[in-house]
Amino acid sequence: MEHEAEVAGIGVGSGPDGEEVPAVVLRARGEYLPIFVTPDQARSIRGALTGEPFDRPLTHDLLVEMVTEFGGAVDSVRIDDIVDGTFYGKLTAERYVDGEPDRFVFDARPSDAIAIATRLECPIRVSDEVVDAAGQPLKSFDVGGDSDDRRPRGSGPRGRESGRSESDPDDEFRSR
């Protein structure tokens, strides 16, 4: 079974050598699902969430523009497998030829798929198997703010106040 997920925020986790590593954090099935990403991917996703434009188009912006200009549309993103800690995803798109839809499914890194989904506000789905393997209870994260507010700072979708701390531009979101 698949569950709709939302991007809860961009956070920071600890890598194998103790270094800080950015993660996009999804909320699905009442759990958080941290997916480690590169700093560039984290900036790209954060920019799409906050609506902050970049001076020049990023790769994800370029891809979205190309797909649209060629008459296509991205329908959904799904994260459907995890093997040895590596997440696997797919991006479903379609284009119309002579009024008939032609559907395509592409393998995609979840970070790229999420960066595209946040630009298009299309659904992100996560399989039960992935949430079972990597999901963590909401209470296992320090999301800042008061204890009743489980929304990470700086993570609101477009149009919502970000609440980003001026002192921490990378938004504290740490696994305990």
C-alpha positions, 0 to 999 in steps of 0.5 A, spaced: 500 500 500 502 507 498 501 513 503 501 520 501 507 524 504 508 531 505 515 534 505 516 536 513 522 540 512 529 540 510 533 537 516 540 535 519 542 528 521 549 525 523 553 521 517 557 515 519 563 520 521 559 524 525 559 530 520 552 533 519 548 531 513 542 534 510 536 530 509 529 531 506 524 529 511 517 526 509 511 525 513 507 519 511 503 514 515 504 518 522 511 517 521 517 521 519 522 519 514 529 522 513 532 521 506 539 524 506 541 528 500 546 533 498 547 540 500 545 542 493 539 538 493 537 540 500 537 548 497 533 546 491 528 543 495 528 548 500 527 553 495 521 550 492 518 550 498 519 557 500 518 560 493 525 563 493 527 564 486 534 563 484 538 568 479 538 562 474 534 556 473 536 550 477 537 543 474 530 541 477 527 548 474 530 546 467 527 539 467 520 541 469 520 547 464 522 542 458 517 537 460 512 542 460 514 545 454 514 539 450 507 538 452 508 533 458 506 533 465 509 530 472 503 526 475 506 523 481 512 521 485 513 515 489 518 512 493 517 505 493 523 501 495 529 501 500 535 497 499 541 497 504 539 504 506 538 507 499 532 509 497 529 508 490 523 512 487 520 513 480 517 519 477 510 518 473 509 523 467 505 523 461 504 527 455 498 527 450 499 525 442 493 527 438 489 527 444 491 521 447 495 520 453 502 517 453 504 515 460 511 514 462 515 511 468 522 513 470 527 511 475 529 517 479 533 518 485 528 520 491 531 527 492 531 529 485 523 526 484 522 530 491 525 537 488 521 536 482 514 534 486 515 540 490 515 545 484 509 542 481 505 540 487 504 533 485 503 528 490 509 524 493 507 517 495 511 512 499 510 505 500 508 501 506 515 497 506 519 504 506 515 507 512 516 500 515 524 500 514 526 507 515 520 511 518 521 514 525 516 516 530 514 523 530 517 524 538 524 521 535 525 528 532 527 535 535 523 540 531 524 546 535 518 550 537 514 548 543 512 541 544 505 541 541 508 544 534 511 538 530 512 542 524 519 543 523 522 550 522 523 553 515 519 547 512 512 550 510 509 549 503 509 555 498 504 560 501 505 558 509 510 562 513 517 559 514 518 560 521 526 559 519 530 561 524 535 567 523 541 564 527 540 557 523 539 557 516 539 550 515 533 549 520 535 545 526 531 538 525 535 533 528 534 525 530 535 524 537 
